[in-house]
Amino acid sequence: MNVRNLHNYSCGNEIIKNLKFRMSYTLFELIELSGRNGKETRLITPYPSKSFFYVGSLIWNVVRGLVKIYDFSMNVGSAKNGIKKEILKIQMQGDPNKWHHGSWNTLQYYRY
């Protein structure tokens, strides 16, 4: 897995663990969940910045759609495997010598 995708994988994992277990309640309080029907696992992104909450929210909103996480009853291990499988599937598309954004195009406006 390349570095950029490793970052996406790590952010997705940290968000799912925090949302499911509220392992750091202080961090959990800073995350704002959507209240719309059918979008309960979607995060409302804070003001654009380079903070973990903004970037993590963007990444999570893409990941939850790819892995089809519609509630928090999913096992964290299954979610991690799903995230990894989707990232590797996207990474293997296209020319192996050129960068391919695949389904991560929604994040193209954010510069790491």
C-alpha positions as CSV (number, residue, x, y, z in Angstrom):
1,M,0.0,0.0,0.0
2,N,1.4,3.4,-0.9
3,V,1.9,6.2,1.6
4,R,-1.2,8.3,0.5
5,N,-3.4,5.2,0.7
6,L,-1.9,4.2,4.0
7,H,-2.9,7.7,5.3
8,N,-6.5,7.1,4.1
9,Y,-6.6,3.7,5.7
10,S,-5.3,5.0,9.0
11,C,-7.8,7.9,9.1
12,G,-10.7,5.5,8.2
13,N,-9.7,3.1,11.0
14,E,-9.3,5.8,13.6
15,I,-12.7,7.3,12.8
16,I,-14.5,4.0,12.9
17,K,-13.0,3.1,16.2
18,N,-13.8,6.5,17.7
19,L,-17.4,6.4,16.4
20,K,-18.1,2.9,17.5
21,F,-16.3,2.7,20.9
22,R,-16.0,6.4,21.7
23,M,-12.6,5.4,22.9
24,S,-11.6,9.0,23.4
25,Y,-14.8,10.8,24.4
26,T,-13.1,14.2,24.1
27,L,-12.4,13.5,20.4
28,F,-15.8,11.9,19.9
29,E,-17.4,15.2,21.1
30,L,-15.7,17.1,18.3
31,I,-17.1,14.8,15.6
32,E,-20.5,15.8,14.3
33,L,-22.7,13.1,12.9
34,S,-25.4,13.8,10.3
35,G,-28.9,13.7,11.5
36,R,-30.5,12.9,8.1
37,N,-32.4,9.6,7.6
38,G,-30.2,7.0,6.0
39,K,-27.1,9.1,6.5
40,E,-26.5,8.5,10.2
41,T,-22.9,7.4,9.7
42,R,-22.0,10.4,7.5
43,L,-19.9,13.1,9.2
44,I,-20.5,16.8,8.9
45,T,-17.2,18.3,7.9
46,P,-15.9,21.2,10.0
47,Y,-14.4,24.4,8.5
48,P,-11.8,23.4,5.9
49,S,-8.3,23.1,7.4
50,K,-5.5,20.6,7.7
51,S,-6.8,19.2,11.0
52,F,-7.5,15.6,11.5
53,F,-11.2,16.3,12.0
54,Y,-11.6,17.9,8.6
55,V,-9.4,15.5,6.6
56,G,-10.7,12.5,8.6
57,S,-14.3,13.5,8.0
58,L,-13.7,13.8,4.2
59,I,-12.0,10.4,4.1
60,W,-14.6,8.8,6.3
61,N,-17.5,10.0,4.1
62,V,-15.8,8.4,1.1
63,V,-14.9,5.2,2.9
64,R,-18.3,4.6,4.4
65,G,-19.8,4.7,0.9
66,L,-17.2,2.3,-0.5
67,V,-17.4,-0.2,2.3
68,K,-21.2,0.3,2.7
69,I,-21.2,1.2,6.4
70,Y,-24.7,2.4,7.1
71,D,-24.8,1.8,10.9
72,F,-22.2,1.1,13.6
73,S,-23.2,-2.5,14.2
74,M,-20.5,-3.7,11.8
75,N,-17.5,-5.3,13.4
76,V,-14.4,-3.1,13.4
77,G,-12.3,-5.9,12.0
78,S,-14.7,-6.3,9.1
79,A,-14.7,-2.6,8.5
80,K,-10.9,-2.5,8.5
81,N,-10.7,-5.4,6.0
82,G,-13.3,-3.7,3.8
83,I,-11.4,-0.4,3.8
84,K,-8.1,-2.2,3.0
85,K,-9.7,-4.2,0.2
86,E,-11.3,-1.2,-1.4
87,I,-8.1,0.9,-1.2
88,L,-6.0,-2.0,-2.7
89,K,-8.7,-2.5,-5.5
90,I,-8.5,1.2,-6.4
91,Q,-4.7,1.2,-6.1
92,M,-4.4,-1.7,-8.6
93,Q,-6.5,0.1,-11.3
94,G,-4.8,1.8,-14.3
95,D,-1.2,2.1,-15.2
96,P,1.1,0.8,-12.3
97,N,3.7,3.5,-13.1
98,K,1.2,6.4,-12.9
99,W,-0.9,7.7,-10.0
100,H,-4.5,6.8,-10.2
101,H,-7.1,8.5,-8.0
102,G,-10.0,6.1,-8.6
103,S,-12.8,6.6,-6.2
104,W,-10.7,9.1,-4.1
105,N,-11.4,11.8,-6.6
106,T,-13.7,13.5,-4.1
107,L,-10.6,14.3,-2.1
108,Q,-8.6,15.8,-5.0
109,Y,-9.1,19.3,-3.9
110,Y,-7.4,18.6,-0.6
111,R,-3.6,18.8,-0.9
112,Y,-1.6,16.6,1.6
